[in-house]
Amino acid sequence: MPLLISGPPGAPLTRHALERFRALPDALYMVPTATMADHLAHSLVRAGVALRPKSIQTVAGFLEAWAPQAAAP
């Protein structure tokens, strides 16, 4: 079942979202920037969490994958 948790960075929701992400094997964690995605991935790997390559994505990357632009006429 999809779960969307949103809130400002550093809020208690962030910790809750990370706990849920780590508990669900097929979870997708979306962040606003590529820098934040890289930082989060590196932090989780240093903590011993195994990640799938695309388990942390930017919102833009997620939208590109699901709604590719049509070719110009």
PDB file of N, CA, C and O in Angstrom:
ATOM      1  N   MET A   1       0.843  -1.176   0.000  1.00  0.00           N
ATOM      2  CA  MET A   1       0.000   0.000   0.000  1.00  0.00           C
ATOM      3  C   MET A   1       0.886   1.236   0.000  1.00  0.00           C
ATOM      4  O   MET A   1       1.765   1.350   0.854  1.00  0.00           O
ATOM      5  N   PRO A   2       0.684   2.167  -0.930  1.00  0.00           N
ATOM      6  CA  PRO A   2       1.495   3.387  -0.981  1.00  0.00           C
ATOM      7  C   PRO A   2       1.308   4.230   0.278  1.00  0.00           C
ATOM      8  O   PRO A   2       0.218   4.310   0.844  1.00  0.00           O
ATOM      9  N   LEU A   3       2.387   4.842   0.687  1.00  0.00           N
ATOM     10  CA  LEU A   3       2.369   5.720   1.851  1.00  0.00           C
ATOM     11  C   LEU A   3       3.155   6.970   1.496  1.00  0.00           C
ATOM     12  O   LEU A   3       4.310   6.881   1.080  1.00  0.00           O
ATOM     13  N   LEU A   4       2.543   8.122   1.655  1.00  0.00           N
ATOM     14  CA  LEU A   4       3.212   9.384   1.399  1.00  0.00           C
ATOM     15  C   LEU A   4       3.340  10.117   2.720  1.00  0.00           C
ATOM     16  O   LEU A   4       2.348  10.398   3.392  1.00  0.00           O
ATOM     17  N   ILE A   5       4.575  10.422   3.079  1.00  0.00           N
ATOM     18  CA  ILE A   5       4.846  11.192   4.288  1.00  0.00           C
ATOM     19  C   ILE A   5       5.557  12.453   3.823  1.00  0.00           C
ATOM     20  O   ILE A   5       6.593  12.366   3.164  1.00  0.00           O
ATOM     21  N   SER A   6       5.026  13.613   4.149  1.00  0.00           N
ATOM     22  CA  SER A   6       5.675  14.851   3.733  1.00  0.00           C
ATOM     23  C   SER A   6       5.821  15.777   4.928  1.00  0.00           C
ATOM     24  O   SER A   6       5.071  15.696   5.901  1.00  0.00           O
ATOM     25  N   GLY A   7       6.789  16.644   4.830  1.00  0.00           N
ATOM     26  CA  GLY A   7       7.036  17.602   5.893  1.00  0.00           C
ATOM     27  C   GLY A   7       8.358  18.289   5.667  1.00  0.00           C
ATOM     28  O   GLY A   7       9.091  17.921   4.750  1.00  0.00           O
ATOM     29  N   PRO A   8       8.683  19.278   6.475  1.00  0.00           N
ATOM     30  CA  PRO A   8       9.938  20.006   6.298  1.00  0.00           C
ATOM     31  C   PRO A   8      11.138  19.136   6.665  1.00  0.00           C
ATOM     32  O   PRO A   8      11.022  18.235   7.496  1.00  0.00           O
ATOM     33  N   PRO A   9      12.289  19.403   6.050  1.00  0.00           N
ATOM     34  CA  PRO A   9      13.494  18.638   6.377  1.00  0.00           C
ATOM     35  C   PRO A   9      13.839  18.766   7.861  1.00  0.00           C
ATOM     36  O   PRO A   9      13.687  19.832   8.458  1.00  0.00           O
ATOM     37  N   GLY A  10      14.299  17.673   8.436  1.00  0.00           N
ATOM     38  CA  GLY A  10      14.712  17.681   9.826  1.00  0.00           C
ATOM     39  C   GLY A  10      13.575  17.556  10.820  1.00  0.00           C
ATOM     40  O   GLY A  10      13.803  17.513  12.029  1.00  0.00           O
ATOM     41  N   ALA A  11      12.368  17.499  10.323  1.00  0.00           N
ATOM     42  CA  ALA A  11      11.217  17.362  11.214  1.00  0.00           C
ATOM     43  C   ALA A  11      11.165  15.937  11.760  1.00  0.00           C
ATOM     44  O   ALA A  11      11.799  15.043  11.201  1.00  0.00           O
ATOM     45  N   PRO A  12      10.422  15.713  12.839  1.00  0.00           N
ATOM     46  CA  PRO A  12      10.275  14.338  13.342  1.00  0.00           C
ATOM     47  C   PRO A  12       9.742  13.377  12.278  1.00  0.00           C
ATOM     48  O   PRO A  12       9.984  12.172  12.354  1.00  0.00           O
ATOM     49  N   LEU A  13       9.023  13.901  11.293  1.00  0.00           N
ATOM     50  CA  LEU A  13       8.523  13.044  10.216  1.00  0.00           C
ATOM     51  C   LEU A  13       9.660  12.411   9.426  1.00  0.00           C
ATOM     52  O   LEU A  13       9.517  11.299   8.916  1.00  0.00           O
ATOM     53  N   THR A  14      10.787  13.108   9.321  1.00  0.00           N
ATOM     54  CA  THR A  14      11.925  12.568   8.579  1.00  0.00           C
ATOM     55  C   THR A  14      12.396  11.267   9.212  1.00  0.00           C
ATOM     56  O   THR A  14      12.632  10.285   8.508  1.00  0.00           O
ATOM     57  N   ARG A  15      12.534  11.252  10.528  1.00  0.00           N
ATOM     58  CA  ARG A  15      12.965  10.030  11.215  1.00  0.00           C
ATOM     59  C   ARG A  15      11.934   8.920  11.021  1.00  0.00           C
ATOM     60  O   ARG A  15      12.291   7.768  10.776  1.00  0.00           O
ATOM     61  N   HIS A  16      10.668   9.272  11.132  1.00  0.00           N
ATOM     62  CA  HIS A  16       9.590   8.290  10.936  1.00  0.00           C
ATOM     63  C   HIS A  16       9.631   7.743   9.508  1.00  0.00           C
ATOM     64  O   HIS A  16       9.490   6.537   9.303  1.00  0.00           O
ATOM     65  N   ALA A  17       9.820   8.611   8.534  1.00  0.00           N
ATOM     66  CA  ALA A  17       9.877   8.176   7.133  1.00  0.00           C
ATOM     67  C   ALA A  17      11.056   7.233   6.908  1.00  0.00           C
ATOM     68  O   ALA A  17      10.914   6.225   6.216  1.00  0.00           O
ATOM     69  N   LEU A  18      12.212   7.547   7.481  1.00  0.00           N
ATOM     70  CA  LEU A  18      13.372   6.668   7.325  1.00  0.00           C
ATOM     71  C   LEU A  18      13.157   5.317   7.993  1.00  0.00           C
ATOM     72  O   LEU A  18      13.586   4.291   7.464  1.00  0.00           O
ATOM     73  N   GLU A  19      12.500   5.303   9.143  1.00  0.00           N
ATOM     74  CA  GLU A  19      12.196   4.034   9.809  1.00  0.00           C
ATOM     75  C   GLU A  19      11.283   3.177   8.935  1.00  0.00           C
ATOM     76  O   GLU A  19      11.503   1.975   8.793  1.00  0.00           O
ATOM     77  N   ARG A  20      10.268   3.793   8.356  1.00  0.00           N
ATOM     78  CA  ARG A  20       9.355   3.055   7.460  1.00  0.00           C
ATOM     79  C   ARG A  20      10.087   2.576   6.222  1.00  0.00           C
ATOM     80  O   ARG A  20       9.881   1.448   5.774  1.00  0.00           O
ATOM     81  N   PHE A  21      10.943   3.427   5.663  1.00  0.00           N
ATOM     82  CA  PHE A  21      11.709   3.082   4.470  1.00  0.00           C
ATOM     83  C   PHE A  21      12.584   1.859   4.727  1.00  0.00           C
ATOM     84  O   PHE A  21      12.631   0.940   3.910  1.00  0.00           O
ATOM     85  N   ARG A  22      13.268   1.851   5.852  1.00  0.00           N
ATOM     86  CA  ARG A  22      14.151   0.732   6.186  1.00  0.00           C
ATOM     87  C   ARG A  22      13.367  -0.553   6.462  1.00  0.00           C
ATOM     88  O   ARG A  22      13.888  -1.648   6.252  1.00  0.00           O
ATOM     89  N   ALA A  23      12.134  -0.431   6.926  1.00  0.00           N
ATOM     90  CA  ALA A  23      11.332  -1.606   7.268  1.00  0.00           C
ATOM     91  C   ALA A  23      10.678  -2.267   6.049  1.00  0.00           C
ATOM     92  O   ALA A  23      10.319  -3.443   6.101  1.00  0.00           O
ATOM     93  N   LEU A  24      10.525  -1.524   4.970  1.00  0.00           N
ATOM     94  CA  LEU A  24       9.834  -2.050   3.785  1.00  0.00           C
ATOM     95  C   LEU A  24      10.845  -2.338   2.680  1.00  0.00           C
ATOM     96  O   LEU A  24      11.500  -1.413   2.200  1.00  0.00           O
ATOM     97  N   PRO A  25      10.990  -3.602   2.262  1.00  0.00           N
ATOM     98  CA  PRO A  25      12.023  -3.952   1.286  1.00  0.00           C
ATOM     99  C   PRO A  25      11.853  -3.311  -0.090  1.00  0.00           C
ATOM    100  O   PRO A  25      12.851  -3.082  -0.773  1.00  0.00           O
ATOM    101  N   ASP A  26      10.637  -3.016  -0.516  1.00  0.00           N
ATOM    102  CA  ASP A  26      10.421  -2.436  -1.841  1.00  0.00           C
ATOM    103  C   ASP A  26      10.096  -0.956  -1.771  1.00  0.00           C
ATOM    104  O   ASP A  26       9.458  -0.417  -2.676  1.00  0.00           O
ATOM    105  N   ALA A  27      10.525  -0.295  -0.713  1.00  0.00           N
ATOM    106  CA  ALA A  27      10.182   1.111  -0.516  1.00  0.00           C
ATOM    107  C   ALA A  27      10.941   2.019  -1.485  1.00  0.00           C
ATOM    108  O   ALA A  27      12.026   1.681  -1.957  1.00  0.00           O
ATOM    109  N   LEU A  28      10.355   3.160  -1.763  1.00  0.00           N
ATOM    110  CA  LEU A  28      10.966   4.203  -2.576  1.00  0.00           C
ATOM    111  C   LEU A  28      10.972   5.474  -1.742  1.00  0.00           C
ATOM    112  O   LEU A  28       9.932   5.887  -1.229  1.00  0.00           O
ATOM    113  N   TYR A  29      12.126   6.089  -1.605  1.00  0.00           N
ATOM    114  CA  TYR A  29      12.266   7.313  -0.819  1.00  0.00           C
ATOM    115  C   TYR A  29      12.548   8.442  -1.802  1.00  0.00           C
ATOM    116  O   TYR A  29      13.540   8.396  -2.530  1.00  0.00           O
ATOM    117  N   MET A  30      11.691   9.450  -1.830  1.00  0.00           N
ATOM    118  CA  MET A  30      11.868  10.577  -2.744  1.00  0.00           C
ATOM    119  C   MET A  30      12.339  11.804  -1.985  1.00  0.00           C
ATOM    120  O   MET A  30      11.822  12.136  -0.918  1.00  0.00           O
ATOM    121  N   VAL A  31      13.326  12.467  -2.555  1.00  0.00           N
ATOM    122  CA  VAL A  31      13.886  13.686  -1.985  1.00  0.00           C
ATOM    123  C   VAL A  31      13.895  14.769  -3.068  1.00  0.00           C
ATOM    124  O   VAL A  31      13.798  14.453  -4.254  1.00  0.00           O
ATOM    125  N   PRO A  32      14.011  16.047  -2.673  1.00  0.00           N
ATOM    126  CA  PRO A  32      13.922  17.118  -3.673  1.00  0.00           C
ATOM    127  C   PRO A  32      15.143  17.276  -4.577  1.00  0.00           C
ATOM    128  O   PRO A  32      14.992  17.718  -5.716  1.00  0.00           O
ATOM    129  N   THR A  33      16.344  16.934  -4.116  1.00  0.00           N
ATOM    130  CA  THR A  33      17.536  17.190  -4.925  1.00  0.00           C
ATOM    131  C   THR A  33      18.420  15.955  -5.046  1.00  0.00           C
ATOM    132  O   THR A  33      18.368  15.053  -4.210  1.00  0.00           O
ATOM    133  N   ALA A  34      19.232  15.930  -6.099  1.00  0.00           N
ATOM    134  CA  ALA A  34      20.173  14.828  -6.300  1.00  0.00           C
ATOM    135  C   ALA A  34      21.232  14.816  -5.196  1.00  0.00           C
ATOM    136  O   ALA A  34      21.683  13.749  -4.779  1.00  0.00           O
ATOM    137  N   THR A  35      21.623  15.986  -4.731  1.00  0.00           N
ATOM    138  CA  THR A  35      22.592  16.065  -3.640  1.00  0.00           C
ATOM    139  C   THR A  35      22.046  15.394  -2.384  1.00  0.00           C
ATOM    140  O   THR A  35      22.760  14.660  -1.702  1.00  0.00           O
ATOM    141  N   MET A  36      20.778  15.652  -2.087  1.00  0.00           N
ATOM    142  CA  MET A  36      20.162  15.043  -0.908  1.00  0.00           C
ATOM    143  C   MET A  36      20.032  13.529  -1.095  1.00  0.00           C
ATOM    144  O   MET A  36      20.214  12.772  -0.142  1.00  0.00           O
ATOM    145  N   ALA A  37      19.720  13.087  -2.306  1.00  0.00           N
ATOM    146  CA  ALA A  37      19.616  11.647  -2.579  1.00  0.00           C
ATOM    147  C   ALA A  37      20.962  10.968  -2.357  1.00  0.00           C
ATOM    148  O   ALA A  37      21.026   9.906  -1.737  1.00  0.00           O
ATOM    149  N   ASP A  38      22.043  11.577  -2.861  1.00  0.00           N
ATOM    150  CA  ASP A  38      23.379  11.005  -2.675  1.00  0.00           C
ATOM    151  C   ASP A  38      23.758  10.975  -1.194  1.00  0.00           C
ATOM    152  O   ASP A  38      24.273   9.972  -0.699  1.00  0.00           O
ATOM    153  N   HIS A  39      23.503  12.064  -0.504  1.00  0.00           N
ATOM    154  CA  HIS A  39      23.848  12.139   0.922  1.00  0.00           C
ATOM    155  C   HIS A  39      23.093  11.070   1.724  1.00  0.00           C
ATOM    156  O   HIS A  39      23.681  10.383   2.559  1.00  0.00           O
ATOM    157  N   LEU A  40      21.795  10.938   1.464  1.00  0.00           N
ATOM    158  CA  LEU A  40      20.993   9.955   2.182  1.00  0.00           C
ATOM    159  C   LEU A  40      21.465   8.537   1.878  1.00  0.00           C
ATOM    160  O   LEU A  40      21.587   7.715   2.786  1.00  0.00           O
ATOM    161  N   ALA A  41      21.730   8.248   0.608  1.00  0.00           N
ATOM    162  CA  ALA A  41      22.189   6.913   0.230  1.00  0.00           C
ATOM    163  C   ALA A  41      23.511   6.586   0.917  1.00  0.00           C
ATOM    164  O   ALA A  41      23.678   5.488   1.449  1.00  0.00           O
ATOM    165  N   HIS A  42      24.448   7.527   0.909  1.00  0.00           N
ATOM    166  CA  HIS A  42      25.742   7.283   1.546  1.00  0.00           C
ATOM    167  C   HIS A  42      25.586   7.098   3.055  1.00  0.00           C
ATOM    168  O   HIS A  42      26.238   6.237   3.646  1.00  0.00           O
ATOM    169  N   SER A  43      24.736   7.891   3.669  1.00  0.00           N
ATOM    170  CA  SER A  43      24.510   7.764   5.116  1.00  0.00           C
ATOM    171  C   SER A  43      23.928   6.396   5.472  1.00  0.00           C
ATOM    172  O   SER A  43      24.355   5.762   6.437  1.00  0.00           O
ATOM    173  N   LEU A  44      22.955   5.951   4.688  1.00  0.00           N
ATOM    174  CA  LEU A  44      22.331   4.661   4.966  1.00  0.00           C
ATOM    175  C   LEU A  44      23.306   3.499   4.749  1.00  0.00           C
ATOM    176  O   LEU A  44      23.335   2.557   5.541  1.00  0.00           O
ATOM    177  N   VAL A  45      24.092   3.565   3.694  1.00  0.00           N
ATOM    178  CA  VAL A  45      25.065   2.501   3.425  1.00  0.00           C
ATOM    179  C   VAL A  45      26.111   2.459   4.537  1.00  0.00           C
ATOM    180  O   VAL A  45      26.494   1.375   4.975  1.00  0.00           O
ATOM    181  N   ARG A  46      26.581   3.625   5.004  1.00  0.00           N
ATOM    182  CA  ARG A  46      27.539   3.650   6.121  1.00  0.00           C
ATOM    183  C   ARG A  46      26.931   3.050   7.384  1.00  0.00           C
ATOM    184  O   ARG A  46      27.650   2.511   8.226  1.00  0.00           O
ATOM    185  N   ALA A  47      25.598   3.143   7.520  1.00  0.00           N
ATOM    186  CA  ALA A  47      24.916   2.571   8.686  1.00  0.00           C
ATOM    187  C   ALA A  47      24.619   1.079   8.495  1.00  0.00           C
ATOM    188  O   ALA A  47      24.024   0.450   9.370  1.00  0.00           O
ATOM    189  N   GLY A  48      25.030   0.514   7.359  1.00  0.00           N
ATOM    190  CA  GLY A  48      24.859  -0.910   7.130  1.00  0.00           C
ATOM    191  C   GLY A  48      23.558  -1.300   6.451  1.00  0.00           C
ATOM    192  O   GLY A  48      23.187  -2.473   6.453  1.00  0.00           O
ATOM    193  N   VAL A  49      22.861  -0.332   5.870  1.00  0.00           N
ATOM    194  CA  VAL A  49      21.596  -0.614   5.185  1.00  0.00           C
ATOM    195  C   VAL A  49      21.892  -0.967   3.730  1.00  0.00           C
ATOM    196  O   VAL A  49      22.587  -0.224   3.037  1.00  0.00           O
ATOM    197  N   ALA A  50      21.369  -2.095   3.270  1.00  0.00           N
ATOM    198  CA  ALA A  50      21.506  -2.481   1.863  1.00  0.00           C
ATOM    199  C   ALA A  50      20.436  -1.754   1.049  1.00  0.00           C
ATOM    200  O   ALA A  50      19.256  -1.776   1.400  1.00  0.00           O
ATOM    201  N   LEU A  51      20.859  -1.111  -0.038  1.00  0.00           N
ATOM    202  CA  LEU A  51      19.924  -0.335  -0.865  1.00  0.00           C
ATOM    203  C   LEU A  51      19.881  -0.865  -2.287  1.00  0.00           C
ATOM    204  O   LEU A  51      20.894  -1.289  -2.844  1.00  0.00           O
ATOM    205  N   ARG A  52      18.685  -0.830  -2.862  1.00  0.00           N
ATOM    206  CA  ARG A  52      18.560  -1.072  -4.299  1.00  0.00           C
ATOM    207  C   ARG A  52      19.017   0.202  -5.009  1.00  0.00           C
ATOM    208  O   ARG A  52      18.893   1.288  -4.442  1.00  0.00           O
ATOM    209  N   PRO A  53      19.548   0.101  -6.246  1.00  0.00           N
ATOM    210  CA  PRO A  53      20.070   1.289  -6.926  1.00  0.00           C
ATOM    211  C   PRO A  53      19.070   2.444  -7.059  1.00  0.00           C
ATOM    212  O   PRO A  53      19.462   3.603  -6.926  1.00  0.00           O
ATOM    213  N   LYS A  54      17.839   2.165  -7.310  1.00  0.00           N
ATOM    214  CA  LYS A  54      16.852   3.233  -7.521  1.00  0.00           C
ATOM    215  C   LYS A  54      15.901   3.411  -6.338  1.00  0.00           C
ATOM    216  O   LYS A  54      14.807   3.947  -6.508  1.00  0.00           O
ATOM    217  N   SER A  55      16.298   2.974  -5.156  1.00  0.00           N
ATOM    218  CA  SER A  55      15.393   3.081  -4.014  1.00  0.00           C
ATOM    219  C   SER A  55      15.310   4.492  -3.441  1.00  0.00           C
ATOM    220  O   SER A  55      14.369   4.815  -2.716  1.00  0.00           O
ATOM    221  N   ILE A  56      16.293   5.334  -3.764  1.00  0.00           N
ATOM    222  CA  ILE A  56      16.245   6.739  -3.374  1.00  0.00           C
ATOM    223  C   ILE A  56      16.309   7.547  -4.652  1.00  0.00           C
ATOM    224  O   ILE A  56      17.277   7.451  -5.406  1.00  0.00           O
ATOM    225  N   GLN A  57      15.282   8.342  -4.899  1.00  0.00           N
ATOM    226  CA  GLN A  57      15.188   9.119  -6.133  1.00  0.00           C
ATOM    227  C   GLN A  57      14.782  10.552  -5.823  1.00  0.00           C
ATOM    228  O   GLN A  57      14.235  10.858  -4.763  1.00  0.00           O
ATOM    229  N   THR A  58      15.069  11.416  -6.788  1.00  0.00           N
ATOM    230  CA  THR A  58      14.539  12.767  -6.697  1.00  0.00           C
ATOM    231  C   THR A  58      13.106  12.741  -7.218  1.00  0.00           C
ATOM    232  O   THR A  58      12.707  11.826  -7.938  1.00  0.00           O
ATOM    233  N   VAL A  59      12.357  13.744  -6.844  1.00  0.00           N
ATOM    234  CA  VAL A  59      10.981  13.840  -7.346  1.00  0.00           C
ATOM    235  C   VAL A  59      11.013  13.947  -8.866  1.00  0.00           C
ATOM    236  O   VAL A  59      10.213  13.306  -9.548  1.00  0.00           O
ATOM    237  N   ALA A  60      11.933  14.753  -9.403  1.00  0.00           N
ATOM    238  CA  ALA A  60      12.035  14.919 -10.856  1.00  0.00           C
ATOM    239  C   ALA A  60      12.372  13.596 -11.545  1.00  0.00           C
ATOM    240  O   ALA A  60      11.798  13.279 -12.586  1.00  0.00           O
ATOM    241  N   GLY A  61      13.289  12.829 -10.978  1.00  0.00           N
ATOM    242  CA  GLY A  61      13.648  11.539 -11.560  1.00  0.00           C
ATOM    243  C   GLY A  61      12.481  10.571 -11.552  1.00  0.00           C
ATOM    244  O   GLY A  61      12.285   9.820 -12.507  1.00  0.00           O
ATOM    245  N   PHE A  62      11.708  10.587 -10.482  1.00  0.00           N
ATOM    246  CA  PHE A  62      10.534   9.726 -10.394  1.00  0.00           C
ATOM    247  C   PHE A  62       9.519  10.110 -11.465  1.00  0.00           C
ATOM    248  O   PHE A  62       8.969   9.246 -12.148  1.00  0.00           O
ATOM    249  N   LEU A  63       9.276  11.408 -11.607  1.00  0.00           N
ATOM    250  CA  LEU A  63       8.299  11.858 -12.605  1.00  0.00           C
ATOM    251  C   LEU A  63       8.763  11.563 -14.022  1.00  0.00           C
ATOM    252  O   LEU A  63       7.944  11.212 -14.871  1.00  0.00           O
ATOM    253  N   GLU A  64      10.052  11.695 -14.300  1.00  0.00           N
ATOM    254  CA  GLU A  64      10.573  11.382 -15.633  1.00  0.00           C
ATOM    255  C   GLU A  64      10.367   9.917 -15.977  1.00  0.00           C
ATOM    256  O   GLU A  64      10.049   9.581 -17.117  1.00  0.00           O
ATOM    257  N   ALA A  65      10.544   9.058 -15.006  1.00  0.00           N
ATOM    258  CA  ALA A  65      10.379   7.625 -15.252  1.00  0.00           C
ATOM    259  C   ALA A  65       8.921   7.248 -15.530  1.00  0.00           C
ATOM    260  O   ALA A  65       8.651   6.337 -16.313  1.00  0.00           O
ATOM    261  N   TRP A  66       7.993   7.945 -14.894  1.00  0.00           N
ATOM    262  CA  TRP A  66       6.585   7.610 -15.037  1.00  0.00           C
ATOM    263  C   TRP A  66       5.850   8.441 -16.080  1.00  0.00           C
ATOM    264  O   TRP A  66       4.773   8.051 -16.532  1.00  0.00           O
ATOM    265  N   ALA A  67       6.407   9.565 -16.464  1.00  0.00           N
ATOM    266  CA  ALA A  67       5.739  10.436 -17.433  1.00  0.00           C
ATOM    267  C   ALA A  67       6.767  11.009 -18.401  1.00  0.00           C
ATOM    268  O   ALA A  67       7.014  12.215 -18.394  1.00  0.00           O
ATOM    269  N   PRO A  68       7.374  10.155 -19.240  1.00  0.00           N
ATOM    270  CA  PRO A  68       8.379  10.673 -20.177  1.00  0.00           C
ATOM    271  C   PRO A  68       7.738  11.653 -21.151  1.00  0.00           C
ATOM    272  O   PRO A  68       6.565  11.538 -21.507  1.00  0.00           O
ATOM    273  N   GLN A  69       8.548  12.617 -21.568  1.00  0.00           N
ATOM    274  CA  GLN A  69       8.035  13.617 -22.493  1.00  0.00           C
ATOM    275  C   GLN A  69       7.827  12.978 -23.862  1.00  0.00           C
ATOM    276  O   GLN A  69       8.621  12.153 -24.314  1.00  0.00           O
ATOM    277  N   ALA A  70       6.756  13.377 -24.495  1.00  0.00           N
ATOM    278  CA  ALA A  70       6.492  12.887 -25.843  1.00  0.00           C
ATOM    279  C   ALA A  70       7.401  13.607 -26.817  1.00  0.00           C
ATOM    280  O   ALA A  70       7.821  14.739 -26.577  1.00  0.00           O
ATOM    281  N   ALA A  71       7.699  12.941 -27.914  1.00  0.00           N
ATOM    282  CA  ALA A  71       8.522  13.575 -28.935  1.00  0.00           C
ATOM    283  C   ALA A  71       7.780  14.749 -29.551  1.00  0.00           C
ATOM    284  O   ALA A  71       6.561  14.721 -29.720  1.00  0.00           O
ATOM    285  N   ALA A  72       8.533  15.766 -29.876  1.00  0.00           N
ATOM    286  CA  ALA A  72       7.916  16.956 -30.488  1.00  0.00           C
ATOM    287  C   ALA A  72       7.400  16.598 -31.881  1.00  0.00           C
ATOM    288  O   ALA A  72       8.042  15.835 -32.602  1.00  0.00           O
ATOM    289  N   PRO A  73       6.239  17.147 -32.262  1.00  0.00           N
ATOM    290  CA  PRO A  73       5.706  16.825 -33.600  1.00  0.00           C
ATOM    291  C   PRO A  73       6.523  17.419 -34.710  1.00  0.00           C
ATOM    292  O   PRO A  73       6.198  17.234 -35.883  1.00  0.00           O
TER     293      PRO A  73
END
